[in-house]
Structures are given as structure tokens and as C-alpha cells.
Amino acid sequence: MSLLNQLTSDYTQAMKDRAETKKIALNFVLAQAKQKRIDTQKELTDDDIIALLKKEIKSINEAISFLEKAGNKADEIAIEREKIQIFQSYLPAMLDKEQTKKLIETLIAQLHITDLKTQRGILMKELMGSHKSEIDSNLVNELIATRDSQTTSPDQGSEEKSQTGEGVITVLIKDSTGKEVGSFQVKNDENASQSIQELAAMHGIEIPLACGGGVCGVCLCKVESGGEAVQSDKITAPAISLPQDANGNPAEILACVAGIKTEALKKGGNTTIVLQKAY
């Protein structure tokens, strides 16, 4: 049974049992799943549902923090914590820090990765493709950053950069409300052939995807800054007409077909691209 079907079945049972908190919690997630299916025009996988559950757990934790600061909200806090327990019961067991570290080392060996600076994308693609539901992307980024800093000295990194003239592109992603949801860096042109949506996924950042060909507009993003380093037709020309800024740079992109300009990486220096998801 798929996770979505399990949630639906449990929601029906919660109504029969008059389990009010569980009924409300599951009803909300099912409504979110229905909307996501409409937005993406595809059937949701277990990973999609897990992502929705994790997102709601995060939102509830933020709400609990607010209620605690408000004081005298013990009953409401108890209900919210019960919702978290309900959602967590549907999540797969997460790897702890040591298990995650071991997984990273195993994949590095299996994928024959010798330089995390240039091959990080390969590692993240495998981690997020095969282990997304059981790992904490923030922990993964922390462990990789620590490992990278232990294997490359600051002087060595500076020397390599000065010799190659390599540019560093930082891509910061915001959600539709303007809240920052994550960022990543591209330091060479090894992954320059990939779309921004693919690069974001490698670093555990979700940008909605449906058609994958620049047609539907689900992955639409506003370019708040750094448009000079963005190529709107990196993969293929978008089927939707998109606006440009006064300098002729993309003002909006479809992340599934847009990418980073190769020349922006080769010219050296640091550039930050800030994107806000439309959905």
C-alpha cells in the first residue's frame, strides 16, 4: 500500500473512531497532497508524501515555539505535539549522524570520488536520489563541509583558485513567501550542463517539477539578483515567454531548463544568484 493510500485509510478510520486530532492532522496533509498533485500534474510518490509530512512537522515546531513564547497555551501546545507524533509515525527511520557519515564514506568509495570540490554534485545526486527519505539534508551538508575542510587546506584552495581563475556561483533559493529555504555553490563547470532544478535537488532543495521541459511553468522562479550569471535556455528554450530586466538578463526562469552560464564560472570572482519560487 502506498503511503498516500495509508494516510487516506487511516483518515477514514480516525473519523470512525472520532479521533479528532488525528482526523484534523491527516485531513490537512491529504489536502496538501491533493493540491500538490494538481500543481505538478503527476501522481505523488511516497517520497513526495514524506516531504509534505516533514514540511508540516517543521511548521508545527515553529508554531509551538510561538505558542510557548505567548504563554498559557499548554492545551494548544499539547495538541500540536500530538500532531507531530502522528506525522512522525509515517516517516521512515532516519539515519543518525554516524550512520549518515558512514553512508557518505561508502558512496564516496563506490563512486570513486577523489575531490569533493569538483565531484560533490555526483555524491549529492546519489544521496538525494536513493536515500532522500532516510537522511537529513542539513546534516549531510554539514558532514560534507567538515570532510572537505579537513582534506583541503585554505592555502591550497586559494592557490587552486588563483591558478584556474575559477568562479564561485552561490545560488540562494527562497520559497513563494520570500523565506530562504537553502543555498548551494557551484565552483567549476563540471555541473554547468545541469539545470538549476537538478543542481538544487542535489543539495536537498526542492523546486517543483512536472514536465521537465520548460512547458508547464510549475518550476517558475523570479530572479531577484545575479541574472547576469543565469542562462534561461541552458537545457532547451522554454516554451513560455519570460520577461527580462533592463539589462537583458532573465527576470524570471523555468528552473528545469535554466542553468548557470559557463562563462560566469570561468571568468573568476564570486557571484550570488537569488531565486524566489513562484509556487
C-alpha positions in Angstrom: 0.0 0.0 0.0 1.3 3.4 -0.9 1.8 6.0 1.8 -0.9 8.2 0.4 -3.4 5.3 0.5 -2.3 4.5 4.0 -3.0 8.1 5.1 -6.4 8.0 3.4 -7.3 4.7 5.1 -6.2 6.0 8.5 -8.1 9.2 8.0 -11.3 7.2 7.4 -10.6 5.2 10.5 -9.9 8.3 12.5 -13.4 9.7 11.6 -15.0 6.4 12.6 -13.1 6.4 15.9 -13.8 10.1 16.5 -10.1 10.7 16.9 -10.4 14.4 16.4 -6.7 15.4 16.4 -5.6 12.6 14.1 -8.5 13.3 11.8 -7.6 17.0 11.6 -3.9 16.3 11.1 -4.4 13.7 8.3 -7.1 15.8 6.6 -4.6 18.7 6.3 -1.9 16.6 4.8 -4.3 14.9 2.4 -5.5 18.4 1.3 -1.8 19.4 0.7 -1.2 16.2 -1.2 -4.2 16.9 -3.4 -3.0 20.4 -4.2 0.5 19.2 -5.0 -0.9 16.7 -7.4 -2.9 19.4 -9.1 0.1 21.7 -9.3 2.6 19.1 -10.6 0.1 17.1 -12.7 1.6 13.8 -11.6 0.9 11.0 -9.2 2.7 11.5 -5.9 5.3 9.1 -4.7 6.0 8.0 -1.1 8.9 10.4 -1.2 6.6 13.3 -2.1 4.3 12.5 0.8 7.3 12.2 3.2 8.4 15.6 2.1 5.0 17.0 2.9 5.0 15.4 6.3 8.4 16.7 7.1 7.4 20.2 6.0 4.3 20.1 8.2 6.4 18.9 11.2 8.7 21.8 10.7 5.8 24.3 10.6 4.2 22.8 13.7 7.5 23.1 15.6 7.6 26.8 14.6 4.1 27.2 15.8 4.9 25.5 19.1 7.8 27.9 19.6 5.4 30.8 19.1 2.8 29.4 21.5 5.4 28.8 24.2 6.5 32.5 23.9 2.9 33.6 24.2 2.5 31.6 27.4 -0.7 30.0 28.9 -1.1 27.8 25.8 -0.5 24.4 27.3 -3.5 22.7 25.8 -2.8 24.0 22.3 0.8 23.0 22.6 -0.2 19.5 23.6 -2.4 19.2 20.6 0.3 20.4 18.2 2.8 17.9 19.8 0.3 15.1 19.3 0.1 16.1 15.6 3.9 15.8 15.3 3.8 12.3 16.8 1.1 11.3 14.3 3.1 12.6 11.3 6.3 11.0 12.6 4.7 7.6 12.8 4.5 7.6 9.0 8.2 8.6 8.4 10.9 6.0 7.8 13.6 5.7 10.4 16.2 8.5 9.9 19.9 7.8 9.9 21.8 9.3 12.8 25.0 11.3 12.4 27.3 8.3 12.5 25.2 6.3 10.1 24.9 9.2 7.7 28.7 9.7 7.9 29.2 6.0 7.1 26.8 6.2 4.1 28.7 9.2 2.7 32.0 7.5 3.0 30.6 4.3 1.4 29.2 6.3 -1.6 32.5 8.2 -2.0 34.3 4.9 -2.3 31.7 3.4 -4.6 31.5 6.4 -6.9 35.3 6.8 -7.0 35.1 10.4 -5.8 38.5 11.9 -5.2 37.7 15.6 -4.9 34.6 16.8 -3.2 35.1 20.3 -4.5 34.6 19.2 -8.1 32.5 16.0 -7.6 30.2 17.0 -4.8 27.3 17.0 -7.2 27.8 13.4 -8.1 27.6 12.4 -4.4 24.5 14.6 -3.7 22.7 13.2 -6.8 23.1 9.6 -5.4 22.3 10.6 -1.8 19.1 12.5 -2.8 18.1 10.0 -5.5 18.4 6.8 -3.4 18.4 7.9 0.2 16.4 11.1 0.4 13.7 9.7 2.7 16.2 8.5 5.3 18.7 11.4 5.6 18.7 14.9 6.9 20.0 17.1 4.1 21.2 19.7 6.6 23.3 17.1 8.4 24.6 15.8 5.0 25.8 19.3 4.0 27.4 19.7 7.4 29.3 16.4 7.2 30.4 17.0 3.7 31.6 20.5 4.5 33.5 19.2 7.5 35.1 16.4 5.5 36.0 18.9 2.7 37.7 21.3 5.1 39.7 18.5 6.7 41.1 17.3 3.3 41.8 20.7 1.7 43.8 23.5 3.4 42.8 27.1 2.9 46.1 27.9 1.2 45.7 25.0 -1.2 42.2 26.1 -2.1 43.3 29.7 -2.7 46.2 28.5 -4.8 44.0 26.3 -6.9 41.5 29.1 -7.5 44.2 31.6 -8.4 45.7 29.2 -10.9 42.4 28.3 -12.6 40.6 31.6 -12.4 37.6 29.6 -11.2 34.5 31.5 -10.4 32.2 30.7 -7.4 28.5 30.9 -8.0 26.3 30.9 -4.9 22.6 30.1 -5.6 20.2 31.1 -2.9 16.6 29.8 -3.1 13.5 31.4 -1.4 10.0 30.0 -1.2 7.0 31.7 -2.6 6.7 33.8 0.6 10.2 35.1 0.3 11.6 32.9 3.1 15.1 31.5 2.4 15.0 27.7 2.1 18.5 26.9 1.2 21.6 27.7 -0.9 24.4 25.9 -2.7 27.6 26.7 -4.5 28.9 25.7 -7.9 32.7 26.2 -8.1 33.6 24.8 -11.5 32.0 23.9 -14.8 31.7 20.2 -14.1 28.0 20.5 -13.3 27.4 23.5 -15.6 25.4 21.4 -18.1 22.7 20.7 -15.5 19.6 22.7 -14.8 19.2 24.8 -11.7 16.4 22.5 -10.6 18.8 19.5 -10.8 21.5 21.4 -9.0 19.1 22.4 -6.2 17.9 18.8 -5.9 21.5 17.6 -5.5 21.8 19.8 -2.4 18.4 18.8 -0.9 16.5 21.9 -2.1 13.2 21.1 -3.8 11.9 23.2 -6.7 8.6 21.9 -8.0 8.9 19.8 -11.2 6.3 18.4 -13.6 7.1 18.5 -17.3 10.8 18.9 -17.1 10.9 20.6 -20.5 10.1 24.2 -19.9 6.4 23.9 -20.8 4.1 23.8 -17.7 5.6 26.6 -15.6 5.5 24.7 -12.3 9.2 25.4 -11.7 8.9 29.2 -12.4 11.3 31.3 -10.3 11.8 35.0 -10.1 15.4 36.1 -10.5 15.9 38.7 -7.7 19.6 39.2 -8.4 22.5 37.6 -10.2 20.6 37.4 -13.5 23.8 38.1 -15.4 25.0 34.6 -14.4 21.8 32.8 -15.4 21.1 31.2 -18.8 17.4 30.8 -19.3 17.7 28.2 -22.1 20.6 26.2 -20.8 18.9 22.8 -21.4 16.4 23.9 -24.0 14.4 27.0 -24.9 11.4 27.4 -22.6 8.0 27.2 -24.3 6.8 30.1 -22.2 7.7 33.7 -22.9 9.6 35.1 -19.9 10.4 38.7 -19.0 13.9 40.2 -18.9 15.3 43.0 -16.8 16.6 46.4 -18.1 20.0 44.8 -18.9 18.5 42.0 -20.9 19.1 39.4 -18.2 16.4 36.9 -17.1 13.9 38.4 -14.7 12.1 35.0 -14.5 13.2 31.5 -15.3 11.9 28.0 -15.5 14.3 26.1 -13.3 14.0 22.8 -15.2 15.6 24.3 -18.3 17.6 27.2 -17.0 21.2 26.9 -15.8 24.3 28.8 -14.9 26.3 30.4 -17.6 29.6 28.6 -18.2 31.4 31.9 -18.8 30.3 33.1 -15.4 32.2 30.2 -13.8 35.2 30.7 -16.0 35.7 34.4 -15.5 36.6 34.1 -11.8 35.2 36.1 -8.9 32.1 35.5 -6.8 28.5 35.9 -7.9 25.3 35.3 -6.0 22.1 34.3 -7.7 18.9 34.8 -5.7 15.8 33.0 -6.9 12.3 33.0 -5.5 10.0 30.1 -6.3 6.6 31.1 -7.6 4.9 28.0 -6.1 
